[in-house]
Amino acid sequence: MRRRITDTLSPYKIIVLDDEIGIIDSLSVVLKRSGYDITGTTSPMDAIEMIRDGNFDLLILDFLMQPINGDKVVSKIREYNDELYILMLTGQKDMAPPIETIRALAIQGYCDKSDKFDQLILLVESAIKSIIQVRTIKKFQDGLNNILESIPRIYQLQPIESILGDILTEVMNFVDSKDAFILVDCTEELNNMHNSIFRGFGKYNKRIEDFMALLDSGLIEQIGNARTTKKIEKMETGVIFPLVNEYSQILGIIYIEGTNYESEISLLEIFANQAASALNNAFLHSLVNTKNEELARTYAKLKKAYADTVEALRLTVDARDEYTCGHSDRVAFYSKKVGQEFGLLPEELELLSTAGTFHDIGKIGTADDILKNPGKLTKDEYNVIKQHPLKGAHILSAASMFQDIVPLVKYHHEWVNGTGYPEGLKGDEIPFLASILTVADAFDAMTSNRSYRKKLDIKRAKEQLLEGAGIQFNAKVIAVFIKVVIDNAVEVMKEIEPSYIITAS
């Protein structure tokens, strides 16, 4: 009598061979209940062919069968398959195969037949774990071999876009994904500027302008976080690998869209390190075979596209709250005004102005019911608000073009006495330009209507700034701010916006 039972339940396929259909039925019920995919047959010859033609992970078979015993079945299977995991059963201990036979045929498990299947279930669970481990090791070995084979090619001095393409091609060989991109920074001799270049596959194989449109604020923030921490960022949508060279310098990131890459992450991390070294090698050799003027144009396009994206995010933040509309522009203006009085260099003034414009960009992910809350925030809500300098720093860290303003955005809520956030810096630990931004931000908040209070008049705002000098604010900055902004409030406000009204008394 021959009978086959098949029902797909899990990724791991088990074939059961026994010349008693009752045993097959009982095992099928027990194993299916445990979530396994079972195929059963009473024919040894059928089992041999099914395993040859199929893709089974585990064989459970009886030792004593007709027309041939289990050891003979295994011997024939081992002629063409030496990876199949095999568990052998026997109902007669005195007729069991000798240990030498079990070893010679690489039979991994042995179990007496019983009305209870507890021992067998444990053996099956152990077998599946072993199968997973063996396949993981093999995948890792194959992956390492692929890395060794691919490295010489990406180390060749060739156009940078070709190197990026080779890196992404190899990455895609490791994972089951079609969508990925690589974003790389370079600080070589192109006007001594920080520049970026990218290459995309799948849906990211776009023009620079279209590529940037695909990046939402969450992904940009995570990219910046990976660049800042130099650690892998796992997201619901994919994985970000930082490209860190042997000098612990961040060169960029690789993003792979998809999920369930846990087993490949270690391999991809190794490859990312090698890719970073290859890129560093290319940069050190001035990007041989690459025309600098073409590369410069690519950099310029990406820089503009990224700047436009961040500006759009900034305007989105401003537009969400009527009370803070124009706040960033005014903070930028005040900061630059104060910086000029301190005699800062033009490039420092530009940093202040840019940082003022983008200092609240991290609020892009903050819920409206928190941003527009007319009452006192709860502790949890306040903790959410306190994350915005760090989030803003991560968003701006996604590309090197903003790297010099990142500290200003990150630390514009630090207090001189060390009770600010996000890191509790104090005194001279706070960057001086960030101290200017802090005062400008606080003053504009005081003199603007907010959902939770009306604006203060300029006299009361001045008093609060003086009360906070040396505690919340840098005292030198307060003195200069009062001199150039508050003591000339009417003229300053006209410079900003003729229709802007501030209460002077």
C-alpha positions in Angstrom: 0.0 0.0 0.0 1.4 3.4 -0.9 0.1 6.8 0.2 1.4 10.3 0.1 0.3 13.1 2.4 1.3 16.7 1.6 0.3 20.0 3.2 2.4 23.1 3.2 2.7 24.7 6.6 6.2 26.2 7.1 9.4 27.0 5.2 11.0 23.8 6.4 10.0 20.7 4.6 10.0 17.3 6.3 9.5 14.0 4.5 8.4 11.0 6.6 9.1 7.4 5.4 7.6 4.4 7.1 6.0 1.3 5.7 3.1 1.6 8.2 0.6 4.3 7.2 -0.6 4.6 10.8 2.8 5.8 11.8 2.9 8.4 9.0 -0.6 9.6 9.9 0.3 10.0 13.6 3.6 11.8 12.9 1.9 14.1 10.4 -0.7 15.2 12.9 1.9 15.8 15.6 4.4 17.6 13.4 1.8 19.7 11.6 0.5 20.8 15.0 4.0 22.0 15.7 3.9 24.0 12.4 6.0 21.9 10.1 5.4 21.1 6.4 5.0 17.3 6.1 5.1 15.0 3.2 4.6 11.2 3.9 5.1 8.0 1.9 5.2 4.3 2.6 7.5 3.5 -0.3 11.3 3.7 0.1 11.9 3.9 -3.6 9.4 6.7 -3.9 11.1 8.5 -1.1 14.5 8.3 -2.8 13.1 9.9 -6.0 11.1 12.5 -4.1 14.2 13.6 -2.2 16.1 13.7 -5.5 13.5 15.8 -7.2 12.3 17.9 -4.3 13.8 20.3 -1.8 13.5 18.7 1.6 15.2 19.8 4.8 14.7 16.8 7.0 14.1 13.0 6.5 12.5 10.9 9.3 12.5 7.2 8.4 12.0 3.8 9.9 14.9 1.4 9.9 13.1 -1.9 9.2 11.0 -1.6 6.0 10.2 -3.5 2.8 11.6 -3.9 0.2 14.8 -2.3 1.7 15.8 -1.2 5.1 16.4 2.4 6.2 20.2 2.2 6.0 20.0 1.2 2.4 17.6 4.1 1.6 20.0 6.5 3.3 23.0 5.0 1.4 21.3 5.7 -1.9 20.3 9.2 -0.9 23.8 10.0 0.2 25.0 9.2 -3.3 23.5 12.5 -4.5 22.6 14.5 -1.4 25.0 14.8 1.5 23.3 17.8 3.2 19.9 16.3 4.0 19.4 16.1 7.8 18.3 12.5 8.7 16.5 11.1 11.8 16.1 7.3 12.0 13.4 5.5 14.0 13.3 1.9 15.1 10.7 -0.1 17.0 13.1 -3.0 17.8 16.2 -2.0 19.7 17.9 -5.4 19.1 17.5 -4.8 15.3 18.9 -1.2 15.3 21.8 -0.4 12.9 25.3 -0.4 14.4 26.8 2.9 15.5 29.4 2.6 12.7 26.7 2.5 10.1 25.0 5.6 11.6 28.3 7.5 11.5 29.3 6.3 8.0 25.9 7.4 6.5 26.0 10.8 8.4 22.7 10.0 10.1 22.3 12.9 12.6 19.7 11.5 15.0 18.3 8.2 16.2 15.1 7.6 18.2 13.1 4.6 19.4 9.5 4.4 18.2 7.0 5.3 20.9 3.3 6.1 21.3 4.5 9.4 22.7 6.3 11.7 20.4 7.9 14.1 22.9 11.5 12.9 22.3 11.0 13.0 18.5 9.6 16.5 18.6 12.6 17.7 20.6 14.9 16.0 18.0 13.0 17.7 15.1 13.3 21.1 16.8 17.1 20.5 17.3 17.4 19.4 13.7 15.8 22.5 12.4 18.1 24.7 14.5 21.1 22.8 13.2 19.8 23.2 9.6 19.5 26.9 10.1 23.0 27.2 11.6 24.6 25.2 8.9 22.9 27.3 6.2 23.8 30.5 7.9 27.5 29.4 8.1 27.5 28.4 4.5 25.8 31.7 3.4 28.4 33.5 5.4 31.3 31.6 3.8 29.8 32.1 0.4 29.4 35.8 1.2 33.0 36.1 2.3 34.2 34.5 -0.9 32.1 36.9 -2.9 33.6 39.8 -1.0 37.1 38.5 -1.6 36.3 38.2 -5.3 34.7 41.6 -5.6 37.1 43.7 -3.7 39.9 43.8 -6.4 37.4 45.2 -8.8 36.1 48.0 -6.6 39.7 48.8 -5.6 40.6 49.5 -9.2 41.2 53.2 -10.0 38.2 54.0 -12.2 35.5 56.7 -12.4 33.8 57.2 -9.1 30.4 56.5 -10.5 31.6 53.2 -11.7 33.0 52.4 -8.3 29.7 53.2 -6.7 27.9 51.1 -9.3 30.1 48.1 -8.5 29.6 48.5 -4.8 25.8 48.5 -5.2 25.9 45.6 -7.6 27.8 43.5 -5.0 25.4 44.6 -2.2 22.4 43.5 -4.2 24.0 40.1 -4.7 23.8 39.6 -0.9 20.2 40.4 -0.4 16.8 39.9 -2.0 16.2 43.6 -2.8 16.0 45.6 -6.0 15.9 49.1 -4.4 19.1 50.7 -2.9 21.3 53.7 -3.1 24.7 54.8 -2.0 25.4 58.4 -0.9 29.0 59.4 -0.6 30.8 62.5 0.5 34.1 63.7 -0.7 36.4 66.5 0.6 39.0 66.4 -2.1 40.5 69.2 -4.0 37.3 70.7 -5.5 37.5 74.2 -4.0 38.1 72.5 -0.6 34.3 72.0 -0.4 32.3 69.3 1.2 30.5 67.5 -1.6 28.3 64.5 -2.2 27.5 62.1 -5.0 25.0 59.3 -5.2 24.1 56.2 -7.2 20.8 54.4 -7.1 19.3 51.1 -8.2 15.7 50.1 -8.7 13.3 52.9 -7.8 16.3 55.1 -6.7 17.8 55.0 -10.2 16.7 58.5 -10.8 17.9 62.0 -11.7 19.3 63.8 -8.6 16.2 66.0 -8.3 13.8 63.0 -8.5 16.0 61.0 -6.1 15.8 63.6 -3.4 12.0 63.7 -3.7 11.9 60.0 -2.6 13.6 60.7 0.7 11.1 61.5 3.5 12.1 63.2 6.7 12.3 59.9 8.7 14.7 58.4 6.2 16.8 61.5 6.1 17.0 61.6 9.9 18.0 58.0 10.1 20.7 58.6 7.5 22.0 61.4 9.5 21.9 59.2 12.7 23.9 56.5 10.9 26.5 59.0 9.8 26.8 60.6 13.3 27.0 57.3 15.3 28.8 55.4 12.6 26.5 52.5 13.4 24.0 50.4 11.4 20.4 51.8 11.5 17.7 49.2 11.1 14.3 50.6 10.0 10.9 49.2 9.1 11.6 50.0 5.5 15.3 48.9 5.2 18.8 49.1 6.6 21.4 51.9 6.5 25.1 51.0 6.5 27.6 53.7 7.3 30.7 53.8 5.1 33.6 54.2 7.6 37.2 54.1 6.4 40.2 52.7 8.3 40.8 56.1 9.9 37.2 56.1 11.4 36.1 58.8 9.0 32.6 58.7 7.7 32.4 58.7 3.9 28.7 58.2 3.4 26.0 55.5 3.6 24.4 52.6 1.8 20.7 52.2 2.1 19.0 48.8 1.2 15.2 48.8 1.1 13.4 45.8 2.4 13.2 43.7 5.6 14.4 40.5 7.1 18.1 41.0 6.4 19.2 39.9 9.9 21.4 37.1 8.7 23.1 39.2 6.1 23.9 42.2 8.2 27.3 41.0 9.4 28.4 40.3 5.9 27.1 43.6 4.6 28.9 45.4 7.4 32.2 43.7 6.4 31.6 44.6 2.8 30.7 48.2 3.7 34.0 48.6 5.5 35.9 47.3 2.4 33.8 49.6 0.2 34.8 52.5 2.4 38.4 51.7 2.0 38.1 51.4 -1.7 36.4 54.8 -1.9 39.1 56.3 0.3 41.7 54.8 -2.1 39.9 56.5 -5.0 39.7 59.9 -3.3 43.4 59.7 -2.3 44.3 59.2 -5.9 42.2 62.2 -7.0 39.6 60.1 -8.6 41.7 58.9 -11.5 39.9 58.8 -14.8 37.2 61.1 -13.5 36.9 64.6 -15.0 36.7 67.0 -12.0 34.4 69.4 -13.9 31.8 66.7 -14.5 32.0 65.6 -10.9 31.7 69.2 -9.7 28.5 69.6 -11.7 27.1 66.4 -10.1 28.0 67.6 -6.6 26.3 71.0 -7.3 23.1 69.3 -8.5 22.9 67.0 -5.4 23.8 69.9 -3.1 21.0 72.0 -4.5 18.5 69.2 -4.5 19.3 68.3 -0.8 19.2 72.0 0.2 15.8 72.3 -1.5 14.5 69.2 0.3 15.6 70.5 3.7 14.1 73.9 2.9 10.8 72.3 2.0 10.9 70.5 5.4 11.6 73.7 7.2 8.7 75.5 5.5 6.5 72.6 6.3 7.4 73.1 10.0 6.7 76.8 9.8 3.4 76.3 8.0 2.0 73.9 10.5 1.7 76.6 13.2 0.5 80.1 12.6 2.1 81.3 15.8 5.7 80.3 14.7 5.4 81.3 11.1 8.4 83.4 10.2 10.2 82.5 13.5 13.2 80.8 11.8 13.8 83.7 9.5 13.8 86.2 12.4 16.1 84.0 14.5 18.5 83.8 11.5 18.3 87.6 11.2 18.9 88.4 14.9 21.8 85.8 15.0 23.6 87.4 12.1 23.1 90.9 13.5 24.7 89.9 16.8 27.5 88.0 15.0 28.4 91.1 13.0 28.7 93.1 16.3 31.1 90.4 17.6 33.2 90.9 14.4 32.7 87.3 13.2 34.1 86.3 9.8 31.8 86.2 6.8 31.7 82.4 6.8 30.8 82.4 10.5 28.0 84.8 9.8 26.7 82.6 7.0 26.8 79.6 9.4 24.8 81.6 12.0 22.2 82.6 9.4 21.8 79.1 8.0 21.6 77.6 11.4 18.9 80.1 12.4 16.9 79.2 9.4 17.0 75.5 10.1 17.3 75.3 13.9 13.7 73.9 14.3 13.8 71.5 11.4 13.7 68.6 13.9 10.1 69.5 14.7 9.0 68.0 11.4 8.2 64.7 13.1 6.5 66.2 16.2 2.7 65.7 16.4 0.4 68.8 15.9 -1.3 68.2 19.2 2.0 68.7 21.0 3.2 71.6 18.8 -0.1 73.5 19.1 -1.0 72.5 22.7 -2.5 75.6 24.3 -1.9 74.3 27.8 1.0 73.0 29.8 2.8 70.0 28.3 2.9 66.7 30.1 6.3 65.3 31.0 6.1 62.9 28.1 5.1 65.6 25.7 7.9 67.8 26.8 10.4 64.9 26.4 9.2 64.7 22.8 9.8 68.4 22.2 13.2 68.1 23.7 14.2 65.6 21.0 13.9 68.2 18.2 17.5 69.6 18.4 18.8 66.1 18.1 16.4 65.1 15.3 17.3 68.3 13.4 21.0 67.5 13.8 20.4 64.1 12.3 18.4 65.4 9.4 21.2 67.9 8.6 23.9 65.3 9.1 22.6 63.2 6.2 24.8 65.2 3.8 28.1 66.8 4.6 27.2 70.1 3.1 25.4 71.0 6.4 28.0 69.5 8.8 29.3 72.8 10.1 25.9 74.0 11.3 24.9 70.7 12.9 26.5 71.6 16.3 24.6 74.9 16.3 21.2 73.2 15.7 22.0 70.4 18.1 23.0 72.7 21.0 20.7 75.7 20.7 18.7 74.6 23.8 21.8 74.0 26.0 22.0 76.2 29.1 25.1 77.8 30.5 24.4 76.2 33.9 24.2 72.7 32.3 20.5 72.1 32.7 19.6 72.4 29.1 19.2 69.6 26.5 20.0 67.3 24.7 23.4 66.7 26.3 23.4 69.1 29.3 26.5 71.0 28.2 27.5 74.0 30.3 29.7 77.1 30.0 32.4 77.0 27.3 31.3 73.4 26.3 28.5 75.1 24.4 29.7 76.3 20.9 29.8 80.1 20.9 27.8 80.4 17.7 25.1 78.1 19.3 25.0 80.5 22.3 24.1 83.3 19.9 21.4 81.2 18.4 20.0 80.4 21.8 19.4 84.0 22.7 17.9 84.9 19.3 15.6 81.9 19.6 14.5 82.7 23.1 13.9 86.4 22.3 11.8 85.8 19.3 9.7 83.2 21.2 9.2 85.7 24.0 8.1 88.5 21.7 5.8 86.4 19.5 2.3 85.2 20.3 2.2 81.4 21.0 -0.7 79.0 21.4 -0.1 78.8 25.2 0.5 82.6 25.9 0.5 86.1 24.5 3.8 87.8 23.5 5.7 89.8 26.0 6.5 93.5 25.5 10.1 94.3 24.8 10.8 95.6 28.3 9.7 92.3 29.9 11.6 90.3 27.3 14.7 92.3 28.1 14.2 91.6 31.8 13.9 87.9 31.2 17.1 87.8 29.1 19.0 89.7 31.9 17.6 87.3 34.5 18.8 84.4 32.5 22.3 85.8 31.8 24.9 83.4 33.2 22.2 80.8 34.0 20.5 80.0 30.7 22.3 82.4 28.4 25.9 83.4 27.7 26.2 86.8 29.5 28.4 88.3 26.8 25.9 87.4 24.1 23.1 88.9 26.2 25.0 92.2 26.5 25.6 92.4 22.7 22.0 91.3 21.9 20.5 94.0 24.0 22.8 96.6 22.4 22.2 95.7 18.8 18.6 94.3 18.8 16.6 95.4 21.8 18.0 99.0 22.2 17.3 99.5 18.5 14.1 97.4 18.3 12.0 99.6 16.1 14.7 100.0 13.4 15.6 96.3 13.6 12.0 95.2 13.2 11.6 97.4 10.2 14.6 95.7 8.6 13.0 92.3 9.1 9.4 93.1 8.0 7.7 96.5 7.8 4.4 95.0 9.0 6.0 93.2 12.0 4.9 94.8 15.2 6.6 94.5 18.6 5.3 96.1 21.8 8.0 98.4 22.9 6.7 99.5 26.3 
